[in-house]
Amino acid sequence: MQWEIVIGLEVHTQLSTNTKIFSGASTAFGAEPNTQADAVSIALPGVLPVLNKGAVERAIRFGLATGAHIANRSVFARKNYFYPDLPKGYQISQFDLPVVGQGALTIQVEPLSGNAKPYEKTVRITRAHLEEDAGKSLHGDFHGMTGIDLNRAGTPLLEIVSEPDMCSAAEAVAYAKALHTLVRWIGICDGNMQEGSFRCDVNVSVRKPGQPLGTRREIKNLNSFKFMQQAIDYEVQWQIDTIENGGKVQQATVLFNPDTGETRAMRSKEDAHDYRYFPDPDLLPLEISNDWIEQVRGTLPELPQAKQARYVNDLGLSTYDASVLTSSREMADFFEAALGDASEQAKICANWIIGEVSAQLNRDGLDMTQCPITAQQLGGMLTRIADGTISNSGAKEVFRTMWAEGGSADAIIEAKGLKQVSDSGAIEALVDEIISANAEKVAEYRSGKDKLFGFFVGLAMKASKGKANPAQLNDILKKKLEG
């Protein structure tokens, strides 16, 4: 029996403001429990919320980056429910009038298995609304009790809700990754998933082709792309098995256990009416002028998709290279700084950053912002490869030294004597000596044993201590052997 998978995501993005959405309390991560739980965050009697302008501006930036409608007027509402780390008994959020309306995000999907080729897909965004975060329950060593840390209470969030446009774990992961890249790219979120800055809820259902949507179950608080893929795959199979065995899927909120690779039901899933939304009487409607929207638009950087297209069309890079280089703004900035005005070196520059630089960063457990060499240092080395000063093997030694000890490419080349021999006269003399000393092998080569060419190249490179310009050497050697 064939089944269709239907997936939609709700992503909670912590906005990168220094203070909370309705108060001046700090949002810094890692403080001692309850040291940043101010009177407004926990709604002590008589306190009033004051909206953080920086949070609104970040919401506008996201809306513009996804081609969404920015509401000139939106309303904050109270979402009522009980939870131990929600001292007010309600969460200030937005419901029927969100700040950001319908938009879209185009993604590149890499199938997780099989021989299927990568493809492009556009995922519609239903809405993105501002809200405050709740606190955190700590299930640790509290003499068998749960502790409550209210530092997160009031932290500004932008909840980004997609349409149910995804039909596989691969598409959901690709969308989440693209969204993660975008919010970091435009500077509205640090994207730190370990600290809870980017958390995904995944709604999953299955149905037979052509049938109405099935009953969905929501997998809560996924903070790893790997876990997202595993959770979706398990949940899909569980729903299919349940239906095929005569059971019925009940709408529920579920949690994923990475240790077992399984999902388990936590509670029945609420609908909007269960939260008894109503406009918050302490907050005026949010008014956003067109002038403010245009002002924010002027601060947006070139977006990843536009940059990818430019790399392909103007620099001649492959779609793959362009997508990797724009996987983070830091990598794209490093690439452009290393390349400078030498657009003809785009491919070799991309190869070094995607290859050697990224591999060494991974080995050392570093990210792009912690790279020990600067883009200018790498660019200097690439220039010396392009002008024939050093060979590729020499460049690797320069790179290793630069990474470990610093210094410019020119200084390292000079200190280590890595400069290539590009004097055609010197190379000709060296080739003549080798041909003279290996008359028997020369005769074999000229009788048709073409594979011996590599033998002569090896001898020549050894004689030159690896410093002969390979292109010149090959050209001169070929002419001498066939002359």
C-alpha positions, 0 to 999 in steps of 0.5 A: 500500500502506498502512503503520502507523507505530509509535514509542516514545521513550526520553528521557534527562533530566539531573537538576538536582542540583548533584553527580553521582549517586554522588559529590560531583563537580560537574555544572556545565556548561562546565568545562574537560575532565576537571576534574570527573572524580573518582575515583568517576565513573571507577571508580578501584580501591577507590572506592565509589558513594554514592547522591545522595538529591536524584536519587531525590527528583526521580525520585519527583517525576516518577513522581507527576506522571505518575500512575506507580507508585513502587517501594518497593524498586528495584535498581541494576544494571551494564549492561556494554558497551565505549565509549571514554568509559565507563572502567569498562566498565559503566554503573550503571543500573536494569533489572528493578526501576526506581524508577518504574513505569507511568504516562501523559502526556496530550498535545495533538497539532498535525498537521504538515500538512493540514487535520486538527484538533488532538486529545488523546492519552494516551501510556503510560510504561513505566518511568523509571529512574535511571542515570549518564551516560557521558563525551563523545567530542570529535571535534575538532582533536586531530591526527587523534585523538578526545579524551575528556572525562569531566566528564559521567561520573556525571551523574544521568539519569532515563531515561523509556521510553514504550510504542510508542503514537505513530503519527506524527512529530507525535505523537512531537514533541508527546509530547517537548514535553509531557515537556520542559515537565513536567520543567522545570515540576516542577523536576527538569531545566533542559531545556537541549537544546543542553547535552544535558540533554534527549536523545531516542532514537526507536524507529521501525518500520512494518507493514501494518495488523493485522500484528505489529510490524515491526523497529525502528531506534533514532535516537539522541541527538536534541536538537531537536524540529525534527530529531526530526520530520525524522529520523522522516519520513526514517526512515519513508520509508526503511523503507517504500521498503526493504520495498517494494523487496524488502529487509529492515529490520535492527535497528540504531542510527542517527544523524540528519544534519541537514545531509543530512536523512538517517539512517545506521546506526551499529551493530547494535542490542543487546538487553537480554541483550547488556548482561549486566545484573546487580545492582551489588554496591556498591549496596544496594537503594533503599528508598523509604518511603510517608512519603517519597513523600507528603512529595514529593507535598506539594511538587509544584506545580499541574501543567500539565494541571490548570492548563489545565483551570482556565484554561478552566473558571474563567477562560473561556479557550480551550483554545488560549490555556490550552495556550500559557500553560501551555507553560512554568511561567514563562509561567503564573506571569507570566500569573497575577501580571499578572492578579492578582484581576482574573479578568474581564481573563483574556482580554485578559491572555492576548492581551497575553502570547501576542501582544505580549509573546511577539512582543517576546521573540522579536524580542529573542531573550529567554525569559520569565525575561528579560522586561524588564517585570514582570508587575505592570507589565503588570497595571497597564497592563491595568487602565488599558485596562479602566477606559478610561484609555487606548485600545488604541493608547495601550496599545501606546505604553505597552507600547513605552515600558515595554519600552524604558525601564521605569516604571509605566503610570500614569507613562508615561500621564501623561508622554506625555499618553495619557489618553483623553477620556471626558468625554461633553460634550467628545466631544459638542461635538467631534462637533457641530463635525464634523457641522456642518462636513461637512453634505454627507457627513452627508446622504449617510450619512443617505441610506444610505451607511453606510460613511461612518461610518468617515470621521466616526470618523477625523475625530473621532479626528484632532480629538481627537489620538487621545484620544477614548474609542472606545466613547463616540465611536462611540456618540455619533456614531451617535446624532448622525448618525441623530438 
